[in-house]
Amino acid sequence: EATLDLAERRRIRSAIRELQRQELERDEETLASKRFRPERSSHRQDNKENWPQSQCLEEEQQAALAALSEQLEAITSVEELTKLLRAAGEYEERKLIRAAIRKLRAEEIEAATLAGNVQSSR
C-alpha cells in the first residue's frame, strides 16, 4: 500500500529484505541437506530386483555390438559406412561406425602418402 512516511517505507523495505534473507537461508539449508543425503535403499532394491533382466539386455547388446564390429571390418567403402551411420539408432552403434570410418580414412591417407612417396622416388 502507498505511504508517504519515509521512515515507514524504510522499515517496510528492511522487513522485506529480512524475510528474503531468511527464505534464502532456508533454501540453502534444504539444498545442503539434499546434497549430502545418502542413496535411498529402495532404489538399490529396485536395481537388485531388475538386475537379471538388465544383465541379459546388456549381454545381448554386447553381442550385437561385437557382430556389428565384425561386419564393419568387412566393409571397405566410406559411403557404405556413412549409410549405416545414418540408419543406426543406438549411440554405441554410431560410435563403432564412426571409428570404422576414421580407420578407413586413415588407411586411405596412408596409402595415398605411400603412393606419393613411391612416385616421387622414381
Backbone bond lengths (Angstrom), bond angles and torsions (degrees), N, CA, C in turn:
res aa  C-N    CA-C-N  psi(-1)  N-CA   C-N-CA  omega(-1)  CA-C   N-CA-C  phi
1 E - - - 1.446 - - 1.522 109.45 -
2 A 1.308 114.73 158.65 1.456 119.67 -176.98 1.525 110.76 -82.45
3 T 1.327 114.89 133.37 1.465 120.74 174.36 1.512 108.27 -136.86
4 L 1.303 116.20 145.75 1.464 120.64 -177.51 1.521 111.36 -97.05
5 D 1.314 117.71 -14.08 1.456 122.03 -177.61 1.539 109.33 -77.12
6 L 1.329 117.80 117.49 1.466 121.79 -177.16 1.517 111.93 -67.10
7 A 1.304 117.91 -36.54 1.462 120.76 178.97 1.528 110.42 -63.61
8 E 1.309 116.56 -40.44 1.468 120.39 178.63 1.522 110.59 -65.93
9 R 1.326 116.95 -39.73 1.470 120.96 177.29 1.525 110.41 -60.67
10 R 1.359 117.13 -42.72 1.469 120.82 178.71 1.519 110.57 -61.19
11 R 1.344 117.23 -43.81 1.468 120.69 179.99 1.531 110.52 -63.13
12 I 1.314 116.34 -40.62 1.473 120.35 179.47 1.527 110.36 -64.76
13 R 1.336 116.53 -45.40 1.473 120.20 179.23 1.523 111.60 -62.32
14 S 1.335 116.53 -43.15 1.470 118.90 -179.87 1.531 110.58 -67.07
15 A 1.329 118.03 -35.34 1.463 120.63 176.82 1.529 110.35 -65.55
16 I 1.327 116.74 -40.99 1.473 120.86 178.00 1.524 110.21 -64.00
17 R 1.350 117.34 -43.75 1.469 120.79 177.82 1.520 111.45 -60.57
18 E 1.311 117.07 -42.01 1.470 121.91 179.73 1.529 110.50 -63.52
19 L 1.323 117.39 -42.59 1.466 120.72 177.20 1.528 111.44 -63.21
20 Q 1.323 116.47 -41.63 1.471 119.92 178.23 1.523 110.99 -64.52
21 R 1.346 117.17 -40.70 1.462 121.02 178.66 1.521 110.56 -62.39
22 Q 1.332 117.00 -43.92 1.464 121.21 179.30 1.529 110.81 -63.59
23 E 1.319 116.58 -39.55 1.462 120.57 178.91 1.528 110.68 -65.09
24 L 1.332 116.91 -41.36 1.466 120.34 177.16 1.524 111.40 -62.35
25 E 1.322 116.93 -42.47 1.464 120.30 178.66 1.520 110.84 -61.66
26 R 1.337 117.39 -42.32 1.470 120.45 178.32 1.523 110.78 -62.89
27 D 1.332 116.62 -42.45 1.461 120.56 178.58 1.519 111.23 -62.45
28 E 1.339 117.21 -43.04 1.461 120.93 178.52 1.519 111.49 -63.16
29 E 1.331 117.32 -39.83 1.462 120.79 178.83 1.527 110.94 -64.45
30 T 1.328 117.41 -42.63 1.467 119.27 179.47 1.524 111.07 -66.69
31 L 1.334 116.89 -38.30 1.466 119.26 176.93 1.517 111.24 -64.02
32 A 1.320 116.47 -42.98 1.464 120.08 -179.93 1.520 110.27 -63.46
33 S 1.309 118.05 -40.00 1.463 119.58 -179.67 1.525 110.58 -69.02
34 K 1.336 118.07 -33.58 1.462 120.67 178.00 1.517 111.49 -72.77
35 R 1.333 117.22 -35.18 1.454 121.95 -177.69 1.517 112.26 -62.27
36 F 1.317 115.93 -38.51 1.453 119.53 -174.17 1.523 112.66 -105.58
37 R 1.318 116.72 17.24 1.452 121.05 178.22 1.526 109.08 -73.56
38 P 1.326 118.45 132.02 1.459 119.97 179.20 1.533 111.03 -67.99
39 E 1.316 115.59 159.85 1.457 120.54 179.99 1.522 109.82 -62.54
40 R 1.298 115.76 140.06 1.458 119.66 -177.76 1.518 110.40 -73.65
41 S 1.311 115.41 139.90 1.464 120.25 -176.93 1.527 111.58 -69.30
42 S 1.335 118.50 -29.59 1.467 120.10 179.79 1.525 110.15 -64.66
43 H 1.341 117.23 -34.85 1.462 120.79 178.75 1.530 109.78 -64.55
44 R 1.329 115.67 -42.35 1.462 119.14 177.53 1.520 110.62 -64.16
45 Q 1.317 116.39 -36.54 1.457 120.39 179.25 1.526 110.41 -65.32
46 D 1.345 117.07 -41.27 1.461 120.27 177.52 1.522 110.47 -59.76
47 N 1.313 116.23 -43.71 1.461 119.85 179.03 1.521 110.87 -62.37
48 K 1.313 116.11 -38.93 1.451 120.59 -178.90 1.524 110.77 -65.04
49 E 1.342 116.08 -40.46 1.460 119.97 -179.26 1.517 111.76 -69.68
50 N 1.313 117.33 -33.72 1.462 121.08 -177.13 1.522 112.93 -92.63
51 W 1.294 118.20 0.10 1.458 121.59 -174.22 1.517 113.70 -58.58
52 P 1.352 120.10 -48.49 1.474 118.06 -178.59 1.526 112.60 -59.78
53 Q 1.330 117.01 -40.60 1.456 120.53 179.72 1.522 110.92 -65.91
54 S 1.321 117.65 -45.52 1.461 120.30 -179.04 1.526 110.61 -68.05
55 Q 1.319 116.86 -35.28 1.466 121.07 177.76 1.527 110.13 -62.63
56 C 1.328 116.29 -42.56 1.467 121.44 179.35 1.531 110.25 -63.97
57 L 1.331 116.99 -44.67 1.461 120.62 178.75 1.516 111.61 -62.62
58 E 1.331 116.32 -39.92 1.451 120.11 179.56 1.526 111.01 -65.15
59 E 1.324 117.32 -40.63 1.463 120.68 178.39 1.523 111.00 -64.46
60 E 1.349 116.48 -40.18 1.463 120.07 177.78 1.530 110.52 -63.35
61 Q 1.325 116.00 -41.89 1.458 120.24 179.65 1.527 110.64 -64.15
62 Q 1.331 117.31 -42.01 1.464 120.49 178.57 1.525 111.11 -63.01
63 A 1.337 116.69 -39.63 1.463 120.41 178.49 1.527 110.59 -65.35
64 A 1.320 116.91 -41.69 1.463 120.74 179.06 1.528 110.50 -64.78
65 L 1.332 116.87 -39.55 1.461 120.10 178.89 1.527 111.52 -67.18
66 A 1.325 116.52 -36.85 1.464 119.96 177.78 1.531 110.34 -65.36
67 A 1.326 116.42 -41.51 1.468 120.39 178.01 1.526 110.31 -64.59
68 L 1.316 116.61 -41.36 1.466 120.87 178.03 1.521 110.72 -63.04
69 S 1.304 116.49 -40.31 1.462 121.00 179.73 1.531 110.40 -61.60
70 E 1.320 116.90 -43.01 1.471 120.28 177.53 1.526 110.68 -64.51
71 Q 1.321 116.85 -40.26 1.463 121.54 178.74 1.527 110.21 -63.22
72 L 1.319 116.63 -39.23 1.467 120.64 -178.53 1.524 111.29 -67.73
73 E 1.336 117.03 -33.37 1.471 120.61 178.53 1.522 111.28 -61.29
74 A 1.348 117.08 -31.31 1.462 121.17 -177.06 1.532 112.14 -79.98
75 I 1.321 117.49 -21.32 1.468 120.83 -177.09 1.527 109.32 -82.78
76 T 1.345 115.36 131.56 1.465 119.81 -178.12 1.526 112.44 -117.44
77 S 1.321 117.27 10.33 1.459 120.68 -177.93 1.524 110.16 -116.33
78 V 1.318 115.74 128.59 1.461 121.11 178.36 1.530 109.85 -64.85
79 E 1.336 116.94 -34.31 1.461 120.28 -179.88 1.528 110.88 -63.52
80 E 1.336 117.18 -43.35 1.470 120.30 178.39 1.530 110.50 -63.30
81 L 1.309 115.93 -41.87 1.460 119.56 179.03 1.530 111.26 -64.58
82 T 1.326 116.10 -37.41 1.460 120.04 178.45 1.529 110.46 -65.28
83 K 1.329 117.08 -39.83 1.472 120.45 176.09 1.528 110.30 -61.60
84 L 1.327 116.11 -44.37 1.464 119.70 177.69 1.521 111.41 -61.52
85 L 1.315 115.92 -40.32 1.467 120.80 179.77 1.523 111.01 -61.02
86 R 1.315 116.20 -43.61 1.470 119.85 179.86 1.523 111.85 -66.99
87 A 1.335 117.35 -29.83 1.468 121.13 -178.61 1.527 112.31 -85.68
88 A 1.327 117.08 -18.11 1.470 120.44 -176.07 1.526 110.33 -69.66
89 G 1.322 115.30 143.13 1.452 120.08 -179.29 1.511 113.52 -107.10
90 E 1.301 117.26 -34.77 1.463 121.82 -175.20 1.529 110.96 -87.22
91 Y 1.321 115.12 147.39 1.462 121.52 179.79 1.522 111.32 -60.66
92 E 1.331 116.61 -45.47 1.470 119.65 -177.36 1.521 111.54 -63.79
93 E 1.340 117.25 -36.85 1.469 120.38 176.97 1.528 110.25 -63.01
94 R 1.332 115.81 -47.98 1.465 119.50 -179.96 1.521 111.12 -61.60
95 K 1.324 116.05 -36.76 1.463 120.91 179.13 1.538 110.42 -61.84
96 L 1.339 116.83 -45.42 1.468 120.76 178.95 1.526 111.34 -64.14
97 I 1.327 115.83 -41.68 1.464 119.51 -178.09 1.524 110.34 -66.35
98 R 1.342 117.07 -42.02 1.467 119.42 177.64 1.527 111.37 -61.25
99 A 1.327 116.38 -39.89 1.464 120.18 178.14 1.528 110.44 -62.90
100 A 1.337 116.38 -40.34 1.470 120.06 178.43 1.520 110.75 -65.11
101 I 1.329 117.01 -39.58 1.469 120.50 178.16 1.528 109.92 -63.82
102 R 1.332 116.80 -44.83 1.481 119.55 178.65 1.528 110.65 -60.76
103 K 1.322 116.35 -41.47 1.469 120.51 -179.51 1.526 110.51 -63.71
104 L 1.335 116.77 -44.98 1.469 120.60 179.39 1.525 111.24 -61.83
105 R 1.326 115.74 -44.48 1.470 118.96 179.92 1.517 111.53 -64.60
106 A 1.318 117.28 -38.17 1.467 120.33 177.70 1.524 110.34 -64.36
107 E 1.340 116.73 -39.93 1.468 119.99 177.78 1.529 110.59 -65.40
108 E 1.335 116.85 -39.76 1.465 119.89 178.63 1.523 110.93 -63.88
109 I 1.333 116.08 -42.37 1.465 120.00 179.00 1.522 110.54 -64.49
110 E 1.336 115.95 -42.16 1.465 119.88 179.19 1.528 110.94 -63.62
111 A 1.338 116.73 -41.78 1.462 120.14 178.83 1.524 110.60 -64.70
112 A 1.318 117.01 -40.86 1.463 119.96 179.43 1.524 110.77 -66.82
113 T 1.329 116.60 -37.76 1.460 120.52 178.41 1.524 110.64 -64.88
114 L 1.333 116.22 -44.59 1.467 120.04 178.05 1.525 111.17 -62.88
115 A 1.327 116.24 -41.51 1.484 119.70 178.86 1.517 109.60 -64.20
116 G 1.325 117.47 -39.48 1.465 120.91 178.17 1.522 111.51 -65.12
117 N 1.345 117.11 -39.69 1.458 121.19 178.27 1.509 111.35 -65.40
118 V 1.336 117.61 -40.57 1.468 121.47 179.26 1.522 109.33 -66.41
119 Q 1.346 115.49 -41.46 1.466 120.34 -179.67 1.530 110.66 -62.84
120 S 1.342 116.30 -43.12 1.453 119.35 -177.14 1.529 112.27 -72.88
121 S 1.313 118.44 -25.54 1.458 120.54 179.24 1.511 111.94 -76.87
122 R 1.337 117.16 -19.62 1.476 120.28 178.40 1.447 109.34 -80.58
